[in-house]
Amino acid sequence: MDFALIQGNGVEALPQFLTSLAIGLLIGLERERNPSAKAGLRTFALVAVFGTLAALLSDKLGTPWMLVAGLIAVAGMIVAAYINSPTEENDPGTTTVIALLLCYGLGAMIWFGLAKLAVMIAIGITALLYFKPELRGISQRLQRRDLVAVLQFSVLTFIILPILPNQNYGPYNAFNPHQAWLMVVLISGLSLTGYTALQMVGTRYGAPLLGVFGGLASSTATTLIYSKHGKSNQAMQSLAASVIVIASMVVLVRLFVVSSVLAYGSLPALIPLFAGGLFAGLIVALYNWRKMDRATELFIPETSNPAELHAAIGFGLLYVVVLLFTAWMADVAGSQGLYAVAFASGLTDVDAIVLSSLRLLNLGQLSEQQAVIAIAIGFLSNLVFKFGMVIAIGGWGLARQVAVGFAAISLGVLAGLLAL
């Protein structure tokens, strides 16, 4: 054995060991708070440093067995601790065991030049351990339909998306199956976030969060349900108006996220649009919030699971139709045809025209100005549709209060448009 290989590291290896020590102390600090844990601050710190030492020796001796032996030793030590001295709460200690083994592995990662990744993982592990009560509460509040929603979204993302061809087809080379389904995944993911948050948060945190999550899940569904309750209960008209206006404002946030993902370069032109509408709408929403009765009963919008396969296929087909029709109208009738399609499409689904415009912008078939105007028209058209819904379902009393917020949002969007 050539022990000369071990020499020469000296002080230059100190940063790796200090990082391991810090990681061990971080995770051990959380475990120290758990009375049933058999390993605390010092044990985790020492195990992390031991992991780095074992990795150093394995590296210099040219054999992985030193690292493997260290892992077995740590596992045996902590398992024996729980077998010989079980906790009063009869806790099997599996969480502490796996945390300790992970800590050993993170120490080894640091020696092999993965310090940044190890630190990020250590922070994530500590957060996972610390928020045990909150995570348990979330799992208990989730219903079967919520778990089904997550599983269906996983199918959309990890089974269907990878097998679709990433190639352009059809007129104008606008249809790409992989890109089209990616749009479905993007919109379903945003909607699923709001849908899940609605089910978990419920009405405990008041109208603002209900409007935010309702807007993420479906601003149209939120407008529908609160138009009904605003008509049936005069006392909650101000609250209903606030929730409807906030949900429509959040649509701008959705569009900002979508634009950031699909056409980052267009953001300088789109930000004035989004910011103007959000700022103006926020002023009205705050004014309504101050007027309304805080004790008024809240209702959770009844939204369908946005990740259901038939809903995803329906949106995908709508997106493809709008995409091809938009490309054709822009080619045949120029900007006027494009804007007509944007208005008609926005009445039912603003996401489809926004995604289509950004896709054609990336293909070079629309100018940035045309895409931004089409997005603005689609959004304003969607506001018109929802305002008509408020009038038809909620009556003129609610419509007058919603009109102020919708008008403010519209003027903010138009002001941002004029800034181009």
C-alpha positions as CSV (number, residue, x, y, z in Angstrom):
1,M,0.0,0.0,0.0
2,D,1.4,3.4,-1.0
3,F,0.8,5.5,2.0
4,A,2.6,8.4,0.3
5,L,-0.6,9.0,-1.6
6,I,-2.3,10.1,1.6
7,Q,0.4,12.7,2.3
8,G,0.2,16.2,1.0
9,N,-3.4,17.1,1.7
10,G,-2.9,18.8,5.0
11,V,-4.7,22.1,5.5
12,E,-6.1,22.4,2.0
13,A,-8.7,19.7,2.9
14,L,-9.9,21.8,5.9
15,P,-12.7,23.7,4.0
16,Q,-14.4,20.4,3.1
17,F,-14.4,19.2,6.7
18,L,-15.7,22.6,7.9
19,T,-18.5,22.4,5.4
20,S,-19.3,18.8,6.6
21,L,-19.3,20.0,10.2
22,A,-21.7,22.8,9.3
23,I,-24.1,20.4,7.5
24,G,-24.0,18.0,10.5
25,L,-24.7,20.8,13.0
26,L,-27.6,22.1,10.8
27,I,-29.4,18.8,10.6
28,G,-28.4,17.8,14.2
29,L,-29.9,21.1,15.5
30,E,-33.3,20.0,14.4
31,R,-33.0,16.4,15.7
32,E,-31.7,17.8,19.1
33,R,-35.2,19.2,19.6
34,N,-36.8,15.8,19.2
35,P,-36.8,14.0,22.6
36,S,-37.1,10.5,21.0
37,A,-34.1,10.9,18.7
38,K,-31.0,8.9,19.7
39,A,-28.7,11.2,17.7
40,G,-28.5,14.9,18.2
41,L,-26.2,17.9,17.5
42,R,-22.9,16.3,18.2
43,T,-23.6,12.9,16.7
44,F,-24.8,14.4,13.4
45,A,-21.8,16.7,13.2
46,L,-19.4,13.9,13.8
47,V,-21.1,11.6,11.3
48,A,-20.9,14.2,8.6
49,V,-17.2,14.7,9.3
50,F,-16.8,11.0,9.4
51,G,-18.4,10.7,5.9
52,T,-15.9,13.2,4.5
53,L,-13.0,11.4,6.2
54,A,-14.2,8.0,4.8
55,A,-14.5,9.5,1.3
56,L,-11.0,11.0,1.6
57,L,-9.5,7.7,2.6
58,S,-11.4,5.8,-0.1
59,D,-10.2,8.3,-2.7
60,K,-6.6,8.2,-1.7
61,L,-6.4,4.4,-1.2
62,G,-8.2,3.8,-4.5
63,T,-10.9,1.5,-3.0
64,P,-14.6,2.2,-2.3
65,W,-14.7,-0.3,0.6
66,M,-13.5,2.3,3.1
67,L,-16.6,4.4,2.3
68,V,-18.9,1.4,2.3
69,A,-17.5,0.2,5.7
70,G,-18.1,3.6,7.2
71,L,-21.7,3.6,6.0
72,I,-22.3,0.1,7.5
73,A,-20.7,1.2,10.8
74,V,-22.9,4.3,11.1
75,A,-26.1,2.3,10.2
76,G,-25.2,-0.4,12.7
77,M,-24.5,2.1,15.4
78,I,-27.8,4.0,15.2
79,V,-29.9,0.8,14.7
80,A,-28.3,-0.8,17.8
81,A,-29.0,2.4,19.8
82,Y,-32.7,2.1,19.1
83,I,-32.8,-1.7,19.7
84,N,-30.9,-1.6,23.0
85,S,-32.8,1.5,24.3
86,P,-36.2,2.0,22.8
87,T,-37.9,5.3,23.2
88,E,-40.7,5.9,25.7
89,E,-43.0,6.8,22.8
90,N,-42.2,3.5,21.2
91,D,-40.8,5.5,18.2
92,P,-39.0,3.1,15.8
93,G,-36.6,6.0,15.0
94,T,-36.6,5.4,11.2
95,T,-36.5,9.1,10.5
96,T,-33.4,9.7,12.6
97,V,-31.7,6.6,11.1
98,I,-32.2,7.7,7.5
99,A,-31.3,11.3,8.4
100,L,-28.1,10.1,9.9
101,L,-27.2,8.0,6.9
102,L,-28.0,10.9,4.6
103,C,-25.7,13.1,6.7
104,Y,-22.9,10.6,6.2
105,G,-23.6,10.6,2.5
106,L,-23.5,14.4,2.4
107,G,-20.2,14.4,4.1
108,A,-18.8,12.1,1.4
109,M,-20.3,14.3,-1.4
110,I,-18.4,17.3,-0.1
111,W,-15.1,15.5,-0.5
112,F,-15.9,14.6,-4.1
113,G,-16.5,18.2,-5.0
114,L,-20.3,18.4,-4.6
115,A,-20.3,20.8,-1.7
116,K,-23.0,23.2,-3.1
117,L,-25.4,20.4,-3.9
118,A,-24.7,18.8,-0.5
119,V,-25.5,22.1,1.3
120,M,-28.8,22.5,-0.6
121,I,-29.8,19.0,0.1
122,A,-28.9,19.5,3.8
123,I,-31.1,22.6,4.0
124,G,-34.0,20.7,2.3
125,I,-33.6,17.7,4.7
126,T,-33.6,20.1,7.7
127,A,-36.8,21.8,6.5
128,L,-38.4,18.4,5.9
129,L,-37.6,17.3,9.4
130,Y,-38.6,20.6,11.1
131,F,-42.0,20.9,9.4
132,K,-43.2,17.4,10.3
133,P,-46.4,18.7,12.1
134,E,-47.4,20.9,9.1
135,L,-46.7,18.1,6.6
136,R,-48.7,15.7,8.6
137,G,-51.6,18.2,8.8
138,I,-51.5,18.7,5.0
139,S,-51.5,14.9,4.3
140,Q,-54.5,14.5,6.7
141,R,-56.5,17.4,5.0
142,L,-55.9,16.0,1.5
143,Q,-58.9,14.2,0.2
144,R,-59.0,11.4,-2.4
145,R,-59.8,13.7,-5.2
146,D,-56.7,15.9,-4.3
147,L,-54.5,12.8,-4.5
148,V,-56.1,11.8,-7.8
149,A,-55.4,15.3,-9.1
150,V,-51.7,15.0,-8.3
151,L,-51.5,11.5,-9.9
152,Q,-53.3,12.7,-13.0
153,F,-50.9,15.6,-13.4
154,S,-48.0,13.2,-13.0
155,V,-49.4,11.1,-15.9
156,L,-49.7,14.3,-18.0
157,T,-46.2,15.3,-17.3
158,F,-44.1,12.2,-16.9
159,I,-45.9,9.6,-19.1
160,I,-47.6,11.4,-22.0
161,L,-45.3,14.4,-22.5
162,P,-42.0,12.4,-23.0
163,I,-43.5,10.1,-25.7
164,L,-44.8,12.9,-28.0
165,P,-42.6,13.9,-31.0
166,N,-40.9,17.2,-30.7
167,Q,-41.3,18.1,-34.4
168,N,-43.3,20.8,-36.3
169,Y,-46.2,19.7,-38.4
170,G,-49.1,21.2,-40.3
171,P,-49.6,24.6,-42.0
172,Y,-47.1,27.3,-41.0
173,N,-45.2,24.5,-39.1
174,A,-47.1,25.8,-36.1
175,F,-48.2,22.4,-34.6
176,N,-45.7,20.6,-32.5
177,P,-47.2,17.8,-30.4
178,H,-44.6,18.0,-27.7
179,Q,-44.9,21.8,-27.4
180,A,-48.7,21.6,-27.5
181,W,-48.8,19.2,-24.6
182,L,-46.1,21.1,-22.8
183,M,-48.6,24.0,-22.8
184,V,-51.2,21.7,-21.4
185,V,-48.8,20.7,-18.6
186,L,-47.9,24.3,-17.9
187,I,-51.5,25.5,-17.6
188,S,-52.6,22.4,-15.7
189,G,-49.8,22.9,-13.2
190,L,-50.7,26.5,-12.5
191,S,-54.4,25.6,-12.2
192,L,-53.6,22.6,-10.0
193,T,-51.6,24.8,-7.7
194,G,-54.6,27.0,-7.1
195,Y,-56.9,24.0,-6.9
196,T,-54.9,22.3,-4.3
197,A,-54.4,25.5,-2.3
198,L,-58.1,26.1,-2.3
199,Q,-58.8,22.7,-0.9
200,M,-56.1,23.0,1.8
201,V,-56.5,26.6,2.9
202,G,-60.3,26.8,2.5
203,T,-61.8,30.0,3.9
204,R,-59.6,30.3,6.9
205,Y,-57.5,33.2,5.6
206,G,-60.3,35.4,4.1
207,A,-61.2,36.9,0.8
208,P,-57.7,38.0,-0.5
209,L,-56.3,34.5,-0.5
210,L,-59.5,33.0,-1.7
211,G,-59.4,35.4,-4.6
212,V,-55.7,34.6,-5.3
213,F,-56.1,30.8,-5.3
214,G,-59.5,31.0,-7.0
215,G,-57.9,33.0,-9.8
216,L,-55.1,30.5,-10.1
217,A,-57.5,27.5,-10.3
218,S,-60.2,29.2,-12.4
219,S,-61.1,32.9,-12.4
220,T,-64.3,32.0,-14.4
221,A,-65.4,29.5,-11.8
222,T,-64.7,31.9,-9.0
223,T,-66.6,34.7,-10.7
224,L,-69.6,32.3,-11.2
225,I,-69.8,31.1,-7.6
226,Y,-69.5,34.6,-6.1
227,S,-71.9,36.1,-8.6
228,K,-74.5,33.6,-7.3
229,H,-73.8,34.3,-3.6
230,G,-73.6,38.1,-4.2
231,K,-77.1,38.1,-5.6
232,S,-78.6,35.8,-2.9
233,N,-77.0,37.8,0.0
234,Q,-76.9,41.5,-0.3
235,A,-74.7,41.8,2.8
236,M,-71.8,40.0,1.0
237,Q,-71.8,42.0,-2.2
238,S,-68.7,43.9,-1.3
239,L,-66.9,40.7,-0.4
240,A,-68.0,39.0,-3.6
241,A,-66.9,41.9,-5.7
242,S,-63.5,41.9,-4.0
243,V,-63.0,38.1,-4.6
244,I,-64.0,38.4,-8.2
245,V,-61.7,41.4,-8.9
246,I,-58.8,39.7,-7.1
247,A,-59.3,36.5,-9.0
248,S,-59.2,38.4,-12.3
249,M,-56.1,40.3,-11.3
250,V,-54.4,37.0,-10.6
251,V,-55.0,36.0,-14.2
252,L,-52.3,38.7,-15.0
253,V,-49.9,36.9,-12.7
254,R,-50.6,33.6,-14.5
255,L,-49.9,35.3,-17.8
256,F,-46.7,36.7,-16.4
257,V,-45.5,33.2,-15.3
258,V,-46.5,31.7,-18.7
259,S,-44.7,34.5,-20.6
260,S,-41.6,34.1,-18.4
261,V,-41.4,30.4,-19.3
262,L,-42.2,30.6,-23.0
263,A,-40.9,34.0,-24.2
264,Y,-38.6,35.5,-21.7
265,G,-37.3,38.1,-24.2
266,S,-40.8,39.6,-24.5
267,L,-41.2,40.4,-20.8
268,P,-39.9,44.0,-21.2
269,A,-42.9,44.7,-23.5
270,L,-45.4,42.7,-21.4
271,I,-44.5,43.9,-17.9
272,P,-46.0,47.3,-18.3
273,L,-49.2,45.6,-19.4
274,F,-49.3,43.2,-16.4
275,A,-48.0,45.7,-13.8
276,G,-50.5,48.4,-14.9
277,G,-53.5,46.1,-14.6
278,L,-52.3,44.7,-11.2
279,F,-51.6,48.1,-9.7
280,A,-54.9,49.6,-10.7
281,G,-56.9,46.6,-9.7
282,L,-55.1,46.4,-6.4
283,I,-56.2,49.9,-5.4
284,V,-59.8,49.0,-6.0
285,A,-59.5,45.6,-4.3
286,L,-58.1,47.3,-1.1
287,Y,-60.9,49.9,-1.1
288,N,-63.5,47.1,-1.3
289,W,-61.7,45.2,1.4
290,R,-62.0,48.1,3.8
291,K,-65.7,48.5,3.1
292,M,-66.8,44.9,3.5
293,D,-68.0,43.1,6.6
294,R,-65.1,40.8,7.7
295,A,-67.6,38.4,9.3
296,T,-69.4,37.6,6.1
297,E,-69.4,34.0,5.2
298,L,-67.0,32.8,2.5
299,F,-67.6,30.1,0.0
300,I,-65.0,27.9,-1.8
301,P,-65.4,28.0,-5.6
302,E,-66.4,24.6,-6.9
303,T,-63.6,24.0,-9.5
304,S,-63.1,20.8,-11.3
305,N,-59.7,18.9,-11.2
306,P,-57.6,20.8,-13.9
307,A,-55.4,17.7,-14.4
308,E,-58.2,15.4,-15.5
309,L,-57.3,13.7,-18.7
310,H,-60.5,14.9,-20.6
311,A,-60.0,18.4,-19.4
312,A,-56.3,18.4,-20.5
313,I,-57.2,16.9,-23.9
314,G,-60.0,19.5,-24.3
315,F,-57.6,22.4,-23.6
316,G,-54.9,20.9,-25.8
317,L,-57.4,20.7,-28.7
318,L,-58.5,24.3,-28.1
319,Y,-55.0,25.5,-28.0
320,V,-54.1,23.8,-31.3
321,V,-57.2,25.1,-33.0
322,V,-56.6,28.7,-31.8
323,L,-52.9,28.4,-32.7
324,L,-53.6,27.3,-36.3
325,F,-56.5,29.7,-36.7
326,T,-54.4,32.6,-35.4
327,A,-51.5,31.8,-37.7
328,W,-53.9,31.6,-40.7
329,M,-55.7,34.8,-39.9
330,A,-52.5,36.7,-39.3
331,D,-51.2,35.5,-42.7
332,V,-54.5,36.1,-44.6
333,A,-55.9,39.2,-42.8
334,G,-52.9,40.6,-41.1
335,S,-53.1,42.3,-37.7
336,Q,-56.9,42.8,-37.9
337,G,-57.5,39.1,-38.4
338,L,-55.2,38.3,-35.5
339,Y,-56.9,40.7,-33.1
340,A,-60.4,39.4,-34.1
341,V,-59.3,35.9,-33.2
342,A,-57.8,37.2,-29.9
343,F,-61.0,38.8,-29.0
344,A,-63.2,35.7,-29.9
345,S,-60.8,33.3,-28.2
346,G,-60.4,35.4,-25.0
347,L,-64.1,35.3,-24.4
348,T,-63.9,31.6,-23.4
349,D,-60.2,31.0,-22.5
350,V,-57.5,33.6,-22.3
351,D,-54.8,31.0,-21.9
352,A,-55.2,29.6,-25.4
353,I,-54.7,32.9,-27.2
354,V,-51.8,33.9,-24.9
355,L,-50.0,30.6,-25.5
356,S,-50.7,30.7,-29.2
357,S,-49.4,34.3,-29.6
358,L,-46.2,33.5,-27.7
359,R,-45.7,30.3,-29.8
360,L,-46.1,32.2,-33.0
361,L,-43.8,35.0,-31.7
362,N,-41.1,32.4,-31.0
363,L,-41.6,31.0,-34.6
364,G,-41.1,34.5,-36.0
365,Q,-44.6,34.6,-37.5
366,L,-45.7,37.5,-35.2
367,S,-43.9,40.6,-34.2
368,E,-43.5,41.4,-30.6
369,Q,-46.0,44.3,-30.9
370,Q,-48.6,42.1,-32.5
371,A,-48.2,39.4,-29.8
372,V,-48.5,41.9,-26.9
373,I,-51.6,43.5,-28.4
374,A,-53.2,40.1,-29.0
375,I,-52.5,39.2,-25.4
376,A,-54.0,42.4,-24.2
377,I,-57.1,42.0,-26.3
378,G,-57.6,38.4,-25.2
379,F,-57.3,39.4,-21.5
380,L,-59.7,42.4,-21.9
381,S,-62.1,40.1,-23.9
382,N,-62.1,37.7,-21.0
383,L,-62.9,40.5,-18.6
384,V,-65.9,41.4,-20.8
385,F,-67.1,37.8,-20.7
386,K,-66.8,37.6,-16.9
387,F,-68.5,41.0,-16.4
388,G,-71.4,39.7,-18.6
389,M,-71.6,36.7,-16.3
390,V,-71.7,39.0,-13.2
391,I,-74.6,41.0,-14.7
392,A,-76.6,37.9,-15.8
393,I,-76.1,35.9,-12.5
394,G,-75.3,38.5,-9.8
395,G,-77.5,41.4,-10.9
396,W,-76.8,45.1,-11.4
397,G,-76.0,45.7,-7.7
398,L,-73.0,43.4,-7.7
399,A,-72.1,44.4,-11.3
400,R,-71.8,48.1,-10.3
401,Q,-69.2,47.2,-7.7
402,V,-67.3,44.7,-9.9
403,A,-67.4,47.3,-12.8
404,V,-65.2,49.7,-10.8
405,G,-62.5,47.0,-10.3
406,F,-62.7,45.6,-13.9
407,A,-62.6,49.2,-15.3
408,A,-59.5,49.9,-13.2
409,I,-57.8,46.7,-14.4
410,S,-58.7,47.5,-18.0
411,L,-57.4,51.0,-17.8
412,G,-54.2,49.8,-16.3
413,V,-53.7,47.3,-19.1
414,L,-54.5,49.9,-21.7
415,A,-52.0,52.3,-20.1
416,G,-49.3,49.6,-20.2
417,L,-50.2,49.0,-23.9
418,L,-49.9,52.7,-24.8
419,A,-46.4,52.6,-23.2
420,L,-45.2,50.4,-26.0
